Amino acid sequence: MKIIKFLFWFLIPFGLMGFTSKDSIFLTSKEGYTVNAFYKKIDLDYGTLDQNGNLINFIFVKTELEEGEYKIEITDGPGSLYNIKGTNLYIKFNGFFGFAGYGTECILKVKGSYYSSTVYKIE
C-alpha cells in the first residue's frame, strides 16, 4: 500500500511534469539561431543620396554588442534584417529565423564574435 501511495503522490506527478528546468521549458529551440552580424541603423539628413543618386533616409552599419545575455523582442525588419524592438539595432542571421511579425520574445546570448552569438525563441 505504501508503494502505491508513493507512486501516486510522487512519481506520477513528476513523470507528467518532467524533470526539466524552467528555462528549457520555454525555449522552442535548444540549438538557437546563429547571428551572422549586428547592425546599427543610422538616420541620414534629408537629401542624402546613394551611389546611384537615389534619395536614402538611413544606412545600416555593422556593429558589435557587449558580451552578455539579453532578453529581447525581435520584429521583422527590412530585407533579411530583424529589429531588436525599441532600439536602432538589427540582426542578420546565418540561417532562416522565420516570421517575427510585430514581436517574438527571445534570449540573445552574445559571446564575442558574430558567429558565437545565438538567439533563442521563448514561448
C-alpha positions, 0 to 999 in steps of 0.5 A, a space after each residue: 500500500 505504501 508503494 502505491 501511495 508513493 507512486 501516486 503522490 510522487 512519481 506520477 506527478 513528476 513523470 507528467 511534469 518532467 524533470 526539466 528546468 524552467 528555462 528549457 521549458 520555454 525555449 522552442 529551440 535548444 540549438 538557437 539561431 546563429 547571428 551572422 552580424 549586428 547592425 546599427 541603423 543610422 538616420 541620414 539628413 534629408 537629401 542624402 543620396 546613394 551611389 546611384 543618386 537615389 534619395 536614402 533616409 538611413 544606412 545600416 552599419 555593422 556593429 558589435 554588442 557587449 558580451 552578455 545575455 539579453 532578453 529581447 523582442 525581435 520584429 521583422 525588419 527590412 530585407 533579411 534584417 530583424 529589429 531588436 524592438 525599441 532600439 536602432 539595432 538589427 540582426 542578420 542571421 546565418 540561417 532562416 529565423 522565420 516570421 517575427 511579425 510585430 514581436 517574438 520574445 527571445 534570449 540573445 546570448 552574445 559571446 564575442 564574435 558574430 558567429 558565437 552569438 545565438 538567439 533563442 525563441 521563448 514561448 
